[in-house]
């Protein structure tokens, strides 16, 4: 019996489009083979065919310091927290370089001994130096700060009078307000004045002076102390302040400022027992020095020596009556 060719064209598998079926079958069968090929290639690139080398993290530590009158938040980027996120291919070696990850904030607080969570002594020094510089910059600027309050100049006011009233120094008021050396002010003028009290803590064993503002770390300075324990520990108070002081060595005549024999440098601050300041005749004080190499050593006759630049800064900040504690 003869078949009708038209019936075949209407069947389930038309003869005129066999390529469509072939493409569908090839795609379904080829996809698993394609995935297996990718997996094999990936294993080969990280296996015996290629070597992976983890590059050491940088020894440098990035530090961000946020200074405030209460605390300093220090956010380090430490190699210990590094994660490999950058990959560099060189010839037959794949180099994975570690990129530091930000660690949780550390808080640097202060008391007479700094409560310190720095990861190393060198990092501690870097953090304190930066924090001290930032604190000075913020205090001396005209920007608003919890350390400062507004004071409206009254008739017959003078900078020295305002300083005594607010228990600060005329030099600091002048620097904070850009008054210049003449300290000229006018009635009704608004000035920024210090809102807080400085204290000083000196450690003989560490050869350091820590300046605090309302009990919080402000800045740290290196000092020289007395040879053979000639600097007596105790609690003192600043009783006088001098610029370019004359030195009166025992048994000798006065030696004026600028004379190479004058050991007091550019500033002098006498410290005495607060209970009996008039009876305390030990002649102790904080002063500058022409010999910066003595800083960090016990070579003075009993006084606290500082670099001239440091003692000038301290002298600007602390008024008469500032408490000073000297500890072993």
C-alpha positions as CSV (number, residue, x, y, z in Angstrom):
1,X,0.0,0.0,0.0
2,X,1.3,3.4,-0.9
3,X,1.8,5.9,1.9
4,X,0.8,9.5,1.6
5,X,3.9,11.7,2.0
6,X,1.8,14.6,3.3
7,X,1.0,12.6,6.5
8,X,4.7,12.3,7.3
9,X,5.1,16.1,7.3
10,X,2.4,16.4,10.0
11,X,4.0,13.8,12.4
12,X,5.7,14.2,15.7
13,X,9.2,14.5,14.1
14,X,8.9,16.6,11.0
15,X,11.6,15.7,8.4
16,X,12.2,19.3,7.4
17,X,13.5,20.5,10.9
18,X,15.8,17.8,12.4
19,X,18.5,20.3,13.4
20,X,16.3,21.8,16.2
21,X,16.1,18.4,18.0
22,X,19.9,17.9,17.6
23,X,20.7,21.4,19.2
24,X,18.4,20.7,22.3
25,X,20.0,17.2,22.9
26,X,23.5,18.6,22.5
27,X,22.9,21.4,25.0
28,X,21.4,19.2,27.7
29,X,24.2,16.6,27.3
30,X,27.1,19.2,27.1
31,X,26.3,21.4,30.2
32,X,27.6,18.8,32.8
33,X,30.8,18.4,30.8
34,X,31.3,22.1,30.7
35,X,31.0,22.5,34.5
36,X,33.4,19.6,35.1
37,X,35.9,21.2,32.8
38,X,35.8,24.5,34.7
39,X,36.3,22.7,38.0
40,X,39.2,20.8,36.7
41,X,40.8,24.0,35.3
42,X,40.4,25.8,38.7
43,X,42.0,22.9,40.6
44,X,44.9,22.8,38.2
45,X,45.6,26.5,38.6
46,X,45.9,26.2,42.4
47,X,47.3,22.7,42.6
48,X,50.5,21.2,41.3
49,X,50.4,23.3,38.2
50,X,50.6,26.6,40.1
51,X,52.0,27.6,43.5
52,X,50.3,30.1,45.8
53,X,52.5,32.4,47.8
54,X,51.1,34.6,50.6
55,X,53.0,37.9,50.6
56,X,53.8,39.2,54.1
57,X,51.7,42.1,55.3
58,X,53.4,45.5,55.5
59,X,55.2,46.2,58.8
60,X,53.8,49.7,58.8
61,X,50.7,50.4,60.9
62,X,48.2,53.0,59.9
63,X,46.7,54.9,62.8
64,X,43.9,57.3,63.1
65,X,43.7,59.4,66.3
66,X,40.6,61.2,67.4
67,X,41.4,63.6,70.2
68,X,38.8,64.8,72.7
69,X,39.0,66.2,76.2
70,X,37.6,62.9,77.6
71,X,39.4,60.2,75.7
72,X,41.2,59.3,72.5
73,X,39.7,56.6,70.2
74,X,42.6,54.9,68.4
75,X,41.6,52.7,65.4
76,X,44.7,50.7,64.2
77,X,45.0,48.8,61.0
78,X,47.0,45.8,62.1
79,X,48.7,43.1,60.0
80,X,47.3,40.6,62.5
81,X,43.8,41.4,61.2
82,X,44.8,41.1,57.5
83,X,42.7,39.2,55.0
84,X,43.9,38.2,51.5
85,X,41.8,40.1,49.0
86,X,44.2,41.1,46.3
87,X,45.7,38.6,43.9
88,X,48.5,39.3,41.5
89,X,49.7,36.8,38.9
90,X,53.4,36.7,38.0
91,X,54.6,34.1,35.5
92,X,53.7,30.7,37.1
93,X,53.2,32.1,40.6
94,X,50.0,33.4,42.0
95,X,50.7,36.0,44.8
96,X,48.0,36.7,47.4
97,X,48.7,40.0,49.1
98,X,47.1,40.6,52.5
99,X,45.2,43.9,53.0
100,X,44.8,45.1,56.6
101,X,41.3,44.9,58.0
102,X,40.1,47.6,60.5
103,X,40.2,46.3,64.1
104,X,37.7,47.4,66.8
105,X,38.6,50.8,68.4
106,X,41.0,50.9,71.3
107,X,40.5,53.5,74.0
108,X,43.5,55.3,75.4
109,X,42.5,56.7,78.8
110,X,44.7,58.4,81.4
111,X,45.5,58.9,85.0
112,X,48.8,59.6,86.7
113,X,50.0,56.5,84.8
114,X,48.5,56.1,81.3
115,X,46.1,53.2,80.9
116,X,47.4,52.0,77.6
117,X,46.2,49.3,75.2
118,X,48.7,50.0,72.4
119,X,50.1,46.8,70.9
120,X,53.7,47.8,71.4
121,X,55.8,50.4,73.2
122,X,56.7,52.0,69.9
123,X,53.1,52.3,68.9
124,X,52.3,53.7,72.3
125,X,54.8,56.5,71.8
126,X,53.5,57.3,68.3
127,X,49.9,57.5,69.6
128,X,50.8,59.7,72.5
129,X,52.9,62.0,70.4
130,X,50.1,62.5,67.9
131,X,47.5,62.8,70.6
132,X,49.5,65.5,72.5
133,X,50.1,67.5,69.3
134,X,46.4,67.3,68.4
135,X,45.3,68.4,71.9
136,X,47.6,71.5,71.7
137,X,46.4,72.4,68.2
138,X,42.8,72.1,69.2
139,X,43.3,74.2,72.4
140,X,45.1,77.0,70.7
141,X,42.7,77.2,67.7
142,X,39.6,79.4,67.7
143,X,37.4,76.4,67.1
144,X,34.7,75.6,69.7
145,X,35.6,72.9,72.2
146,X,34.4,71.6,75.6
147,X,37.8,72.9,76.9
148,X,36.7,76.5,76.2
149,X,34.0,78.9,77.4
150,X,33.0,82.3,76.3
151,X,34.0,85.3,78.4
152,X,32.6,88.8,77.6
153,X,35.1,91.5,78.5
154,X,33.9,94.0,81.1
155,X,34.9,97.6,81.5
156,X,38.3,98.0,83.1
157,X,39.1,94.3,82.4
158,X,42.7,93.3,81.4
159,X,43.9,89.9,80.1
160,X,45.9,89.3,83.3
161,X,42.8,90.0,85.4
162,X,40.7,87.7,83.3
163,X,43.4,85.0,83.6
164,X,43.5,85.2,87.4
165,X,39.7,85.1,87.6
166,X,39.5,81.9,85.4
167,X,42.6,80.3,87.0
168,X,44.6,80.2,83.7
169,X,47.4,82.2,82.2
170,X,47.4,85.4,80.2
171,X,49.7,83.8,77.6
172,X,47.1,81.1,76.9
173,X,44.2,83.5,76.6
174,X,46.3,85.6,74.1
175,X,47.2,82.5,72.1
176,X,43.6,81.2,72.0
177,X,42.2,84.5,70.8
178,X,45.1,85.7,68.6
179,X,45.6,88.8,70.7
180,X,49.3,89.2,69.9
181,X,52.0,90.4,72.3
182,X,50.1,93.6,73.2
183,X,47.1,91.7,74.7
184,X,44.8,94.5,73.6
185,X,41.1,93.9,74.4
186,X,37.9,96.1,74.4
187,X,34.8,96.1,76.5
188,X,32.1,93.8,75.1
189,X,34.6,91.7,73.2
190,X,34.0,87.9,73.5
191,X,37.0,85.8,74.4
192,X,37.6,82.1,74.6
193,X,39.0,81.0,78.0
194,X,40.1,77.7,79.3
195,X,37.4,75.5,80.9
196,X,39.3,73.1,83.0
197,X,42.3,72.6,85.3
198,X,45.7,71.3,84.4
199,X,47.7,69.0,86.7
200,X,51.3,67.6,86.4
201,X,52.5,64.1,87.2
202,X,56.3,63.4,87.1
203,X,57.8,59.9,87.1
204,X,61.4,59.8,88.1
205,X,62.0,56.2,86.9
206,X,60.4,56.9,83.5
207,X,61.9,60.4,83.1
208,X,58.6,61.8,81.9
209,X,56.1,64.5,82.8
210,X,52.5,63.9,82.0
211,X,50.2,66.9,81.7
212,X,46.5,66.2,82.4
213,X,43.4,68.3,81.9
214,X,40.6,67.6,84.4
215,X,42.2,64.2,85.1
216,X,42.5,63.2,81.4
217,X,45.7,62.7,79.4
218,X,46.7,65.8,77.5
219,X,50.4,65.5,76.6
220,X,53.6,63.7,77.7
221,X,57.1,65.2,77.8
222,X,60.5,63.8,78.5
223,X,62.5,65.2,81.4
224,X,65.7,65.1,83.3
225,X,65.7,64.5,87.1
226,X,68.1,64.8,90.0
227,X,71.3,62.7,90.2
228,X,71.5,60.3,93.2
229,X,67.8,60.6,94.0
230,X,68.1,64.4,94.6
231,X,64.6,65.0,93.3
232,X,62.4,64.3,96.3
233,X,59.1,62.6,95.6
234,X,55.9,64.3,97.0
235,X,53.0,66.6,96.3
236,X,53.8,70.2,95.3
237,X,52.2,73.3,93.8
238,X,53.5,75.9,91.4
239,X,54.2,79.1,93.3
240,X,56.0,81.3,90.8
241,X,56.6,81.6,87.0
242,X,59.4,83.4,85.2
243,X,60.3,84.1,81.6
244,X,64.1,84.1,80.8
245,X,64.9,83.7,84.5
246,X,68.1,84.8,86.2
247,X,69.9,81.9,88.0
248,X,71.0,82.4,91.5
249,X,73.4,79.5,92.3
250,X,74.2,79.0,95.9
251,X,77.3,80.8,97.0
252,X,77.6,82.6,93.6
253,X,76.4,85.9,92.1
254,X,73.3,86.1,89.8
255,X,73.8,84.7,86.3
256,X,71.5,86.5,83.8
257,X,69.4,84.8,81.2
258,X,71.2,84.1,78.0
259,X,74.5,83.5,79.8
260,X,75.9,80.1,78.9
261,X,76.5,79.4,82.6
262,X,72.8,79.9,83.3
263,X,71.3,76.4,83.6
264,X,67.6,77.4,83.8
265,X,66.9,77.8,80.1
266,X,64.1,80.0,78.9
267,X,61.5,79.3,81.6
268,X,61.3,78.7,85.4
269,X,58.4,77.4,87.5
270,X,59.1,77.1,91.2
271,X,57.3,74.2,93.1
272,X,56.8,74.0,96.8
273,X,55.0,72.0,99.5
274,X,51.3,73.3,99.3
275,X,50.9,73.0,103.1
276,X,53.9,75.2,103.9
277,X,55.0,77.0,100.7
278,X,56.7,79.8,102.6
279,X,58.8,77.4,104.7
280,X,59.8,75.1,101.8
281,X,63.3,76.4,100.9
282,X,64.5,73.5,98.8
283,X,64.6,75.5,95.6
284,X,62.9,72.9,93.5
285,X,61.5,73.9,90.1
286,X,60.7,72.9,86.5
287,X,62.9,74.7,84.1
288,X,64.5,74.6,80.6
289,X,68.0,73.5,79.6
290,X,70.6,74.3,77.0
291,X,71.7,70.6,77.1
292,X,69.0,68.5,75.4
293,X,71.2,65.4,75.8
294,X,70.4,65.4,79.5
295,X,66.8,64.6,78.9
296,X,66.0,61.1,80.0
297,X,68.9,61.0,82.5
298,X,69.3,61.6,86.3
299,X,72.0,64.3,86.1
300,X,70.4,67.5,87.6
301,X,71.0,69.0,91.0
302,X,67.4,68.1,91.9
303,X,65.2,70.2,89.6
304,X,63.1,68.9,86.7
305,X,64.7,69.9,83.4
306,X,62.9,70.1,80.1
307,X,63.7,71.0,76.6
308,X,63.3,74.8,76.1
309,X,60.5,74.3,73.5
310,X,58.7,72.0,75.9
311,X,59.0,74.1,79.0
312,X,57.8,77.2,77.1
313,X,54.7,75.3,76.1
314,X,54.1,74.1,79.7
315,X,54.7,77.6,81.1
316,X,52.1,79.0,78.7
317,X,49.5,76.4,79.9
318,X,49.9,76.1,83.7
319,X,49.1,79.0,86.1
320,X,50.3,79.5,89.7
321,X,48.6,77.0,91.9
322,X,48.9,74.1,89.5
323,X,49.3,70.8,91.4
324,X,52.5,68.8,90.7
325,X,53.1,65.2,91.9
326,X,56.5,63.6,91.8
327,X,56.7,59.8,92.1
328,X,59.5,57.4,92.0
